[in-house]
Amino acid sequence: MRSLDTLYIDLNKLTGSIPASMGNLSNLTQLTIAQNQLTGSIRASVGNLRNLNILDLFENEFDGSLPIGISNLTQLKELSLGSNKFSGYLPQNVCQSGILETFKVSRNYFTGPIPRSHRNCTSLRSLFLGNNDLVDNLTEAFHVYPYLNRFTVQNNMMYGELSRDWGDCRSLTALSFSRNNITGRIPTEMGKLKLLNALYLDSNNLVGEIPIELLKLSSLIELRLSNNQLSGRLSYRVGMLSNLQYLDLSTNKLTGSIPKQLGECSKLLSLNLSRNNFNKSIPPQIGNLDSLQILLDLSYNELSGEIPSTFGRLDKLQTLNLSHNKLSGSFPSLFDQMISLITINISDNELSGPFDALKNNKGLCGNISRGLKPCNSLVVIARKEDKHKLLLVILLPLIGSLFILFVLFAIWFRLRKRSVLNAAPTDQVRAINAGRNLFSVWNYDGKIVFEDIIEATKDFDTKYCIGTGGYGSVYKAELSAGQVVAVKKLHSSGDDFEMADLKSFESEVHALTEIRHRNIVKLFGFCSNLERRVSFLVYEFVERGSLKNVLCDGERAMDFDWIKRVTFIKGTADALAYMHYDCIPAIVHRDISSNNILLDFEYDAKVSDFGTARILMPDSSHWTSPAGTYGYVAPELAYTMKVTEKCDVYRFWVIILEILMGRHPSEIITLLSQIHLSSSSSSKVGQNIRLGDILDQCIKAPTDVVQKEIIHIQKVGISCLRGDPCTRPTMQEVSVELSLSAGSMADLAKPFETISLGDILVS
């Protein structure tokens, strides 16, 4: 296939090695074979693919060193080698042409220094070097990268000091140097990084004070400086970190009092100031941090005085550690107000009084002198001459009970094994029918996962709820194995939800679990328990949440720049085209909206929520009641209830406008629809709507190249709103059109600021 220029075979189960003959595909510009099970080394023939723009080998099992010929790929804009077993040195000249934008090699075994060609690679936007064995002087290895958005070099053996040049990388949103051997001070110049969301400098050998300039970055969401040798006082300016959610300053040498202004960081979810030298009393303003959920750890300091009564406001907090301080006063009764507490440690202080706040609990233990029974104590020490008798009295019944328990367990295990062998499923989705529990989750025991999710969400407690829609509520659940999933609990189906409905529900979900696409949220499985009348779907957890939430959040919307938005639109189109044409039978989503498209950490699109999806079987009619979010529904559903993929096409057009405008386009949907109804009477309407005026104003104006992309997207998008669904393009046609680069378009006939939607329609 010598003319082939694009090859995507990612997200499969391919094994073996890359054939040497792939080097014959000299016209390839994009090669993506990520997330398979491929092995072996990379053939030298890959150096023949000199036209490659994208080479993505992420998450396979490749090993060995990279061939020298990889430096011949001078047209590369993206090289992704992460999560493999590569070793040896990094490619030396992969950025010699100065156009490389993405370089990802995290989670391998690369050694040696950072290639010097990277120092002057100013085109870089993403640079991931973490979790390797790289050794280099950090001061000399990197320079200034004006477009760099994310940089990670954590868990290597980098040494030297942080350069002041990092302050000139003004586009940075995430920066990680964790777990290296970095010394010196934190440069004050880092305070210039006004877009920075996450800074990880933990587990190094940094010294000196935390720069005040760093504490003025209101954009920061995560700040982790633990396990260093930072000293001095924590400035009161820490209260300026108004969007901070995670703060970890533990295991340093910080002194003085905890600033009361810390209580102004109202979005904090986790606060760790342990193992420092903080003294004086705990400021009562800490009780204002009512968003704290994960951790409040002030242990191993020199704090004195009473525990503030304001701590009772922390009703979402799960873990509290105040141990190893000098806290005094009566044991506080406020803990009975902290209804979410799972773990509490107040040991090694000078507290007194009764433990009334912990009464009516079972199995609590602690220091005998402080009123609790001893922990891990099986035998009470009696008089010396009675000691052996007492041991026999206790141990003999205990051993007998354990023996009987062991026999019963062996019998149960034997019976269970025989039952499983007799009813083992033959397909890869395991279905467990225990009583009336029907559960299906990939590669899991259904009943175990069911109980695990119930436990992780505390039987769907509202504090774990992260969103609610017309068909159910979504909960964040961290399973016992450490995996975080999103669980959508469907609204009760009523008394008529019997086994027939359950089988239909199961067959549709089985089809949805077959979906494997980078822009579609993975559905792991489902559960329906008829006795408890609970049904839920289990999805992968997507970090940044819904498109609607991002667009409504000023700070996050600013980070969602034009390049990310263009990529997001194309990814959404690819996902819908996959559902309509690559799934057999085809799947129509029916509820594409900004609530149901999520953003992962890299701002890539993830289509989710298949609560209203319909599978289109060949040679059958598909009539249904209206479904979906108001404001996105195709006009034909006002007079017909027939489900077709063209409903999704119309919704996709609304999504395009919403992404470009930064809000739902309700005020211009009617006007734009009129443009297609009558070219004579509505052309003036179209001319009155300038494209530049409706674009989201919270981010910088698009560059010339991006302007062409936006015009190209609008041309494709406007064709999706046609009133007659038969005249709308298919999502496959839309996806192909959007994949064509608009960068080669001729210069615009008129200034971008003066182009109207009418101009786009007639062009």
C-alpha positions in Angstrom: 0.0 0.0 0.0 2.6 2.5 -1.2 0.1 5.4 -1.3 -1.1 4.9 2.3 -0.6 8.1 4.3 -2.6 7.4 7.5 -2.7 4.2 9.5 -4.6 3.9 12.8 -4.6 0.4 14.4 -4.5 1.5 18.0 -6.7 0.1 20.8 -6.7 -3.5 19.7 -5.1 -6.7 20.9 -2.4 -7.0 18.3 0.6 -9.1 19.2 4.0 -9.9 17.7 6.5 -7.3 16.3 6.3 -4.6 13.8 7.2 -6.1 10.4 10.2 -4.7 8.6 8.1 -4.2 5.5 6.3 -1.3 7.2 9.3 0.7 6.3 8.1 0.5 2.6 5.2 2.8 3.4 7.2 5.8 2.5 4.1 8.1 2.1 2.9 7.5 5.7 2.4 10.8 7.6 0.5 9.3 10.6 1.2 5.9 12.2 -0.6 5.1 15.4 -0.4 1.6 16.9 -0.8 2.6 20.5 -2.4 0.4 23.2 -1.9 -3.0 21.8 0.3 -5.9 23.0 3.1 -5.6 20.5 6.6 -6.8 21.4 10.2 -6.8 20.2 12.4 -3.9 19.1 11.7 -1.2 16.6 13.1 -2.1 13.2 15.8 0.1 11.5 13.4 0.4 8.5 11.3 2.9 10.5 13.9 5.4 9.5 12.6 5.2 5.9 9.3 6.8 7.0 10.7 10.3 6.4 7.2 11.9 5.9 5.9 10.9 9.3 4.2 13.7 11.3 2.9 11.4 14.0 4.5 8.2 15.4 2.5 6.8 18.4 3.7 3.5 19.9 2.3 4.3 23.4 1.4 1.4 25.8 2.8 -1.7 24.2 5.6 -4.0 25.3 8.4 -2.9 22.9 11.9 -3.2 24.3 15.5 -2.7 23.3 17.1 0.6 22.1 15.8 2.9 19.5 17.3 2.6 16.0 19.6 5.4 14.9 17.4 5.9 11.9 14.7 7.4 14.0 16.6 10.7 13.9 15.9 10.7 10.1 12.2 11.5 10.9 12.7 15.2 10.6 9.0 15.9 9.9 7.8 14.6 13.2 5.5 16.7 15.2 4.5 14.0 17.7 6.6 11.1 19.0 4.9 9.0 21.6 6.9 6.0 23.1 5.5 6.0 26.6 4.6 2.9 28.7 6.9 0.4 27.0 10.2 -1.3 27.9 12.6 0.8 25.8 16.2 1.2 27.0 19.4 2.9 25.9 19.7 6.6 25.0 17.0 8.9 23.8 17.1 9.8 20.1 19.6 12.6 19.7 18.4 14.7 16.7 14.7 14.1 16.7 14.1 17.8 17.0 16.7 19.1 14.6 14.1 20.5 12.2 12.5 22.6 14.9 8.9 21.4 14.4 8.6 18.7 17.1 5.6 19.6 19.4 5.0 16.4 21.4 7.7 14.1 22.9 6.5 11.4 25.3 8.8 8.7 26.6 7.5 8.3 30.1 7.6 4.8 31.9 10.5 3.2 30.1 14.1 2.4 30.9 15.9 5.1 29.0 19.3 6.1 30.4 21.9 8.7 29.8 21.5 12.5 29.4 18.8 14.6 27.7 19.6 15.1 24.0 21.1 18.6 23.5 18.8 19.1 20.5 15.9 19.4 23.0 17.5 22.4 24.6 16.7 24.6 21.7 13.5 22.8 20.5 11.3 25.9 21.0 8.4 24.3 19.2 7.7 21.8 22.0 4.3 21.8 23.6 4.3 18.6 25.6 7.4 16.9 27.0 7.0 13.8 29.1 10.3 12.2 30.3 9.1 10.8 33.7 9.8 7.4 35.2 13.0 6.5 33.4 16.7 6.4 34.5 17.8 9.6 32.9 20.9 11.4 34.4 21.7 15.0 33.5 22.4 18.4 35.0 19.0 20.1 35.1 20.5 23.5 34.8 22.0 22.8 31.4 19.5 20.3 29.9 16.6 22.6 29.2 16.1 26.2 28.1 13.1 28.4 27.2 10.1 26.9 25.6 7.5 29.6 24.7 4.8 27.1 23.7 5.4 24.3 26.3 2.2 23.4 28.0 3.1 20.3 30.1 6.5 19.1 31.3 7.3 16.1 33.4 10.7 14.6 34.3 9.7 13.0 37.6 11.3 9.8 39.0 14.7 10.1 37.3 18.2 11.0 38.5 18.3 14.6 37.4 20.6 16.9 39.5 21.6 20.5 39.6 19.4 23.5 40.3 16.2 24.8 38.8 16.9 27.4 36.2 15.3 30.8 36.2 14.5 30.2 32.6 11.5 28.2 33.6 9.8 31.5 34.5 9.8 32.4 30.8 7.9 29.3 29.7 4.7 31.3 30.1 2.4 28.7 28.5 3.1 26.0 31.2 0.1 24.5 32.9 1.7 21.4 34.5 5.3 21.1 35.7 6.7 18.1 37.5 10.3 17.5 38.8 9.3 15.0 41.6 11.7 12.4 42.9 15.0 13.5 41.5 18.2 14.9 43.1 17.5 18.6 42.5 19.2 21.1 44.9 19.2 24.8 45.5 16.2 27.2 45.9 12.9 27.5 44.1 13.4 30.3 41.6 11.2 33.4 42.3 10.7 33.6 38.5 8.3 30.7 38.7 5.8 33.3 39.9 5.5 34.4 36.3 3.7 31.2 35.3 0.2 32.7 35.4 -1.4 29.6 33.7 0.3 27.0 35.9 -2.3 24.5 37.4 0.0 21.9 38.9 3.6 22.1 40.3 5.3 19.0 41.6 8.7 19.6 43.3 8.4 16.9 46.0 11.1 14.4 47.0 14.2 16.5 46.1 16.8 18.4 48.1 15.5 21.9 47.7 16.4 24.5 50.4 15.4 28.0 51.4 12.0 29.6 51.8 8.9 29.1 49.6 8.9 32.1 47.3 6.1 34.6 48.0 5.8 35.0 44.2 4.8 31.3 43.9 2.0 31.8 46.5 0.4 34.5 44.3 -0.4 32.1 41.5 -4.2 32.0 41.7 -4.2 29.5 38.8 -2.6 26.7 41.0 -4.8 23.7 41.7 -2.0 21.4 43.0 1.2 22.3 44.8 3.4 19.5 46.1 6.7 20.5 47.8 7.0 17.6 50.3 10.1 15.7 51.2 12.6 18.6 50.8 14.6 20.8 53.2 12.5 24.0 52.8 12.8 26.3 55.8 11.5 29.6 57.1 7.9 30.7 57.7 4.9 29.9 55.4 3.8 33.3 54.2 0.3 34.6 54.8 0.1 35.1 51.0 -0.7 31.4 50.8 -4.3 32.6 51.2 -4.1 34.0 47.6 -4.1 30.4 46.2 -7.9 30.7 45.7 -8.2 27.7 43.4 -5.9 25.4 45.2 -7.3 21.9 45.8 -4.2 19.9 46.9 -1.4 21.3 49.1 1.4 19.1 50.4 4.3 20.8 52.3 5.0 17.8 54.6 8.5 16.6 55.7 10.3 19.9 55.5 11.8 22.4 58.0 9.1 25.0 58.0 8.8 27.0 61.2 6.5 29.6 62.9 2.8 29.5 63.1 0.4 28.2 60.5 -1.0 31.4 58.8 -4.6 32.0 59.4 -5.0 33.1 55.8 -4.7 29.4 54.8 -8.4 29.3 55.7 -9.1 31.4 52.7 -8.2 28.5 50.3 -11.8 27.5 50.2 -11.4 24.8 47.5 -8.9 22.7 49.3 -9.6 19.0 49.2 -6.4 17.8 50.8 -4.0 19.6 53.2 -0.7 18.1 54.5 1.6 20.1 56.7 3.0 17.2 58.7 6.6 16.7 59.8 7.6 20.3 60.0 8.4 22.6 63.0 5.1 24.6 63.0 4.3 25.9 66.5 1.7 27.9 68.4 -2.0 27.1 68.2 -4.0 25.8 65.2 -5.7 28.8 63.7 -9.5 28.5 64.0 -9.8 29.6 60.4 -8.7 26.1 59.3 -12.3 25.2 60.2 -13.4 27.4 57.2 -11.9 24.8 54.8 -15.3 23.0 54.6 -14.4 21.5 51.2 -11.7 19.3 52.8 -12.5 15.7 51.9 -9.4 13.6 51.6 -6.9 14.6 54.3 -6.1 17.1 57.0 -2.7 16.2 58.4 -0.9 18.5 60.9 1.0 15.7 62.7 4.6 15.7 64.0 4.8 19.4 64.6 5.1 21.6 67.8 1.5 22.8 67.8 0.0 23.7 71.2 -3.3 24.9 72.6 -6.7 23.4 72.1 -8.2 21.8 69.0 -10.4 24.6 67.5 -14.1 24.1 67.9 -14.4 25.2 64.2 -13.2 21.8 63.2 -16.8 20.7 63.6 -17.5 22.3 60.2 -15.3 19.9 58.4 -18.2 17.5 57.8 -16.8 16.1 54.5 -13.3 15.2 55.9 -12.4 11.6 55.9 -8.9 11.5 57.5 -7.7 13.7 60.3 -4.2 13.4 61.9 -3.2 15.7 64.7 -0.8 13.2 66.4 2.6 14.0 67.9 2.0 17.6 68.9 1.5 19.4 72.2 -2.2 19.9 71.9 -3.9 20.3 75.3 -7.4 20.8 76.8 -10.4 18.6 77.0 -11.1 16.0 74.5 -13.3 17.9 72.0 -16.9 16.9 71.5 -16.8 18.4 68.0 -15.8 15.1 66.4 -19.4 13.9 66.5 -20.2 16.7 64.0 -17.5 15.4 61.5 -19.8 12.8 60.1 -17.5 11.7 57.2 -14.5 10.8 59.4 -13.1 7.4 58.6 -9.6 7.7 60.2 -8.6 9.9 63.2 -5.3 10.0 65.0 -4.8 12.4 68.0 -2.2 10.3 69.8 0.9 11.7 71.6 -0.6 14.9 72.7 -1.6 16.3 76.1 -5.4 16.0 75.8 -7.6 15.1 78.8 -11.2 14.3 79.6 -13.7 11.6 78.5 -14.0 10.3 75.0 -17.7 11.0 74.8 -17.4 11.9 71.1 -16.4 8.4 70.3 -18.9 6.5 72.5 -21.3 4.0 71.0 -18.6 2.6 68.7 -17.2 -0.9 68.5 -13.6 -2.1 68.5 -11.9 1.2 69.4 -8.6 0.7 71.1 -5.6 2.9 72.2 -3.5 3.8 75.3 -4.9 2.1 78.4 -4.0 5.1 80.6 -6.2 7.2 78.4 -9.3 5.2 78.8 -9.3 2.8 75.9 -8.6 -1.0 75.8 -5.1 -1.9 74.6 -4.7 -2.6 70.8 -3.6 -6.1 69.5 -4.0 -7.5 73.0 -5.1 -11.2 73.2 -4.1 -12.1 76.8 -4.4 -10.3 80.0 -1.3 -10.6 82.1 -2.2 -12.5 85.3 -0.2 -13.6 88.3 3.0 -15.4 87.3 1.9 -18.8 88.6 -1.5 -18.6 86.7 0.0 -17.4 83.5 0.3 -20.7 81.7 -3.2 -21.9 82.8 -4.8 -18.8 81.5 -3.0 -19.2 78.2 -4.3 -22.7 77.8 -7.9 -21.7 78.7 -7.8 -19.0 76.0 -5.7 -20.7 73.2 -7.3 -24.2 73.2 -10.9 -23.0 72.4 -9.4 -20.5 69.9 -7.4 -23.2 68.1 -10.5 -25.5 68.0 -12.7 -22.7 66.6 -10.1 -22.0 63.9 -10.0 -25.7 62.9 -13.7 -25.9 62.5 -13.8 -22.6 60.5 -11.0 -24.0 58.2 -13.0 -27.2 57.5 -16.2 -25.2 56.7 -14.2 -22.9 54.4 -12.7 -25.9 52.6 -16.2 -27.4 52.0 -17.6 -24.0 50.8 -14.6 -23.5 48.4 -15.0 -27.0 47.0 -18.7 -26.5 46.3 -18.2 -23.0 44.9 -15.4 -24.3 42.5 -17.7 -27.0 41.2 -20.5 -24.5 40.7 -18.3 -22.1 38.8 -16.9 -25.0 36.6 -20.4 -26.1 35.7 -21.6 -22.6 34.8 -18.5 -20.9 33.4 -19.3 -18.4 30.7 -17.7 -18.9 27.3 -17.5 -15.3 26.2 -15.1 -12.6 27.5 -17.8 -10.7 29.4 -18.3 -12.6 32.6 -21.9 -12.7 33.8 -22.5 -13.9 37.4 -26.1 -14.8 38.5 -26.0 -15.1 42.3 -29.6 -15.2 43.5 -31.1 -12.4 41.5 -27.9 -10.4 41.2 -26.8 -10.0 37.6 -23.5 -8.3 37.1 -21.2 -8.0 34.2 -17.8 -6.2 34.4 -14.8 -7.1 32.2 -12.5 -9.6 33.9 -14.1 -9.3 37.3 -16.2 -11.4 39.6 -19.5 -9.6 39.4 -20.7 -10.0 43.0 -17.4 -8.9 44.4 -17.3 -5.8 42.3 -21.0 -5.0 43.2 -20.2 -5.1 46.9 -17.0 -3.2 46.3 -18.8 -0.3 44.6 -21.5 -0.3 47.3 -18.8 0.0 49.9 -16.8 2.6 48.0 -19.8 4.9 47.6 -21.2 4.1 51.1 -24.4 2.8 49.4 -24.4 5.8 47.0 -24.0 8.5 49.6 -24.5 12.0 48.2 -21.0 13.1 49.2 -19.6 10.8 46.4 -22.0 12.2 43.8 -20.3 14.2 41.0 -23.2 14.9 38.7 -26.9 14.2 38.2 -28.8 13.9 34.9 -32.2 12.9 33.6 -31.4 9.2 33.7 -29.3 8.9 36.8 -26.7 10.2 39.1 -22.9 9.7 38.7 -20.7 8.8 41.6 -16.9 8.7 41.9 -15.8 5.3 43.4 -12.3 4.2 44.4 -12.4 0.4 44.5 -10.4 -1.6 47.0 -7.8 -2.4 44.3 -7.1 1.3 43.9 -8.9 1.8 40.6 -11.1 4.9 40.3 -14.2 4.5 38.3 -17.3 6.5 37.6 -20.6 4.8 38.5 -23.8 5.9 37.0 -26.7 4.8 39.2 -29.9 4.8 37.1 -33.1 6.2 38.4 -35.5 3.6 39.7 -37.4 1.8 37.0 -40.5 1.1 39.0 -42.3 -2.1 39.8 -42.5 -3.3 36.1 -38.8 -3.7 35.6 -38.8 -7.5 35.4 -36.4 -10.1 34.0 -37.5 -9.4 30.4 -36.5 -5.8 30.7 -33.3 -6.8 32.4 -32.3 -9.1 29.5 -32.9 -6.3 27.0 -30.9 -3.9 29.2 -28.1 -6.5 29.4 -27.9 -7.1 25.7 -27.6 -3.4 24.9 -24.9 -2.9 27.5 -23.0 -5.9 26.2 -22.9 -4.2 22.8 -21.7 -1.0 24.3 -18.8 -2.7 26.2 -17.5 -3.7 22.8 -16.7 -0.1 22.0 -13.0 0.7 22.0 -12.2 4.2 20.8 -9.8 6.8 22.2 -12.6 9.5 22.2 -15.2 7.3 23.8 -15.4 6.6 27.6 -14.8 3.0 28.3 -17.9 1.2 29.7 -16.6 -1.6 31.9 -20.0 -3.1 32.6 -23.3 -2.9 34.5 -25.2 -4.3 37.5 -28.9 -4.8 38.1 -30.0 -6.1 41.5 -33.7 -6.7 41.4 -34.2 -7.3 45.1 -32.5 -4.1 46.0 -33.9 -2.3 43.0 -30.6 -0.7 42.0 -29.0 -0.6 38.6 -25.8 1.1 37.7 -23.2 1.4 34.9 -19.5 1.4 35.5 -17.3 3.7 33.4 -13.7 4.8 33.3 -13.2 7.9 35.4 -12.3 11.0 33.3 -10.4 13.7 35.1 -11.6 17.1 34.0 -15.3 16.4 33.9 -17.8 17.6 31.3 -17.4 20.1 28.5 -20.2 22.2 30.1 -18.3 22.5 33.4 -15.1 23.5 31.7 -16.7 26.2 29.6 -18.5 27.6 32.6 -15.3 27.8 34.7 -13.4 30.9 33.6 -9.9 29.6 34.6 -10.4 26.2 33.0 -12.0 27.7 29.9 -8.9 29.9 29.4 -6.7 26.8 29.5 -9.0 25.2 26.9 -7.4 27.2 24.1 -8.2 27.2 20.4 -5.8 24.5 19.4 -7.3 22.2 22.1 -10.8 23.1 21.0 -10.2 22.3 17.4 -8.7 18.9 18.4 -11.7 18.4 20.8 -14.2 19.0 17.9 -12.3 16.6 15.6 -12.1 13.9 18.3 -15.9 14.2 19.0 -16.6 13.8 15.2 -14.3 10.7 15.1 -16.1 9.1 18.0 -19.6 9.6 16.5 -18.4 8.3 13.1 -17.0 5.2 14.8 -20.3 4.6 16.6 -22.3 5.0 13.3 -20.0 3.1 10.9 -17.5 1.0 12.7 -19.9 -0.6 15.3 -21.9 -3.6 14.1 -24.8 -3.0 14.6 -24.5 0.8 14.5 -25.1 2.9 17.6 -26.9 6.2 17.8 -26.2 8.2 20.9 -29.3 10.4 20.8 -28.1 12.7 23.6 -24.9 14.4 22.5 -24.6 17.5 24.6 -22.0 19.4 26.5 -22.9 17.5 29.7 -22.2 14.2 28.0 -18.8 14.9 26.4 -16.0 14.8 28.9 -12.4 16.0 28.9 -9.4 13.9 30.0 -6.2 15.3 31.5 -5.0 16.3 28.0 -8.3 18.0 27.1 -9.1 15.3 24.6 -12.8 14.5 24.0 -14.4 11.5 25.6 -18.0 10.9 24.6 -20.0 9.4 27.5 -23.5 8.7 28.8 -25.2 6.1 26.7 -28.3 6.1 28.8 -30.5 6.9 25.8 -28.4 5.2 23.1 -30.1 3.0 20.6 -28.6 0.1 18.6 -29.7 0.2 15.0 -30.4 -3.3 13.8 -30.5 -3.8 10.0 -33.9 -4.1 8.2 -35.9 -2.9 11.2 -37.7 0.3 12.1 -36.6 2.4 15.0 -39.3 4.5 16.6 -39.0 5.9 20.1 -40.2 8.6 22.4 -38.3 11.8 22.3 -35.1 11.7 24.3 -32.1 13.9 25.0 -31.1 17.3 26.4 -33.3 20.3 25.5 -31.5 22.7 23.2 -29.8 20.0 21.1 -32.8 18.1 19.7 -33.0 17.8 15.9 -36.1 19.6 14.4 -37.5 16.5 12.7 -38.2 15.0 16.1 -41.0 17.5 16.5 -43.0 15.6 13.9 -41.5 12.1 13.8 -40.1 9.8 16.4 -37.9 7.7 14.1 -34.3 7.3 15.3 -31.6 7.9 12.8 -27.9 8.8 13.0 -28.7 12.2 11.5 -30.1 13.2 14.9 -26.5 12.9 16.2 -25.3 14.9 13.2 -27.5 17.8 14.1 -26.5 17.7 17.8 -22.8 17.7 16.7 -23.4 21.0 15.0 -24.8 22.5 18.2 -21.7 21.2 20.0 -19.4 22.9 17.5 -21.0 26.2 18.1 -21.0 25.8 21.9 -17.2 25.0 21.9 -16.5 28.0 19.6 -18.7 30.4 21.5 -18.0 29.1 25.0 -21.7 28.9 25.8 -24.9 27.2 24.5 -25.8 28.9 21.2 -29.5 29.1 21.9 -29.8 32.7 20.8 -28.6 32.1 17.3 -29.8 28.6 16.5 -33.0 29.9 15.1 -31.2 32.6 13.0 -28.8 30.1 11.6 -31.6 27.7 10.7 -33.3 30.4 8.7 -30.2 30.8 6.6 -30.8 27.3 5.1 -34.5 27.9 4.7 -34.3 30.9 2.4 -31.2 32.2 0.8 -32.9 35.3 -0.4 -34.5 36.5 2.8 -32.0 35.3 5.2 -28.7 36.2 3.6 -28.9 39.6 5.4 -29.4 37.8 8.7 -26.3 35.7 8.0 -24.3 38.8 7.0 -25.2 40.4 10.4 -23.6 37.6 12.4 -19.8 38.0 12.3 -17.9 34.9 13.1 -15.3 36.8 15.2 -18.1 38.3 17.4 -19.5 35.0 18.5 -16.2 33.4 19.4 -15.4 32.9 23.0 -13.7 36.1 24.3 -12.1 34.5 27.4 -9.2 33.2 25.4 -6.8 35.0 23.1 -7.7 35.6 19.5 -6.9 32.6 17.2 -3.7 32.7 15.1 -3.8 32.8 11.3 -3.6 29.0 11.0 -6.3 28.4 13.6 -8.5 31.1 12.0 -8.5 28.9 8.9 -9.3 25.8 10.9 -12.3 27.6 12.5 -13.7 28.7 9.2 -13.2 25.2 7.8 -15.0 23.7 10.9 -17.9 26.2 10.5 -18.3 25.3 6.8 -18.6 21.7 7.7 -20.7 22.4 10.8 -23.3 24.6 9.0 -24.1 21.7 6.6 -25.1 19.6 9.6 -28.1 21.9 10.5 -30.1 21.4 7.4 -33.8 20.9 8.2 -34.2 17.9 6.0 -32.1 15.1 7.7 -31.6 13.4 4.3 -29.5 16.3 3.1 -27.2 16.4 6.1 -23.8 14.8 5.7 -23.0 11.6 7.5 -20.7 11.7 10.5 -18.2 9.7 8.5 -18.2 12.4 5.9 -17.9 15.1 8.6 -15.0 13.3 10.2 -13.2 12.9 7.0 -13.7 16.6 6.1 -12.5 17.8 9.5 -9.4 15.6 9.3 -8.3 17.5 6.2 -5.9 20.2 7.2 -7.1 23.8 6.7 -3.6 25.2 7.0 -3.0 24.9 3.2 -6.1 27.0 2.4 -5.4 30.2 0.4 -5.2 33.4 2.3 -8.6 34.7 3.5 -10.4 36.9 0.9 -11.2 39.4 3.7 -10.0 40.1 7.2 -11.1 37.4 9.7 -12.8 40.0 11.9 -15.2 40.9 9.1 -16.2 37.4 7.9 -19.8 36.6 8.6 -21.7 33.3 8.8 -23.4 34.3 5.5 -19.9 34.5 3.9 -19.2 31.0 5.1 -22.5 29.7 3.8 -22.1 30.9 0.3 -18.3 30.2 0.0 
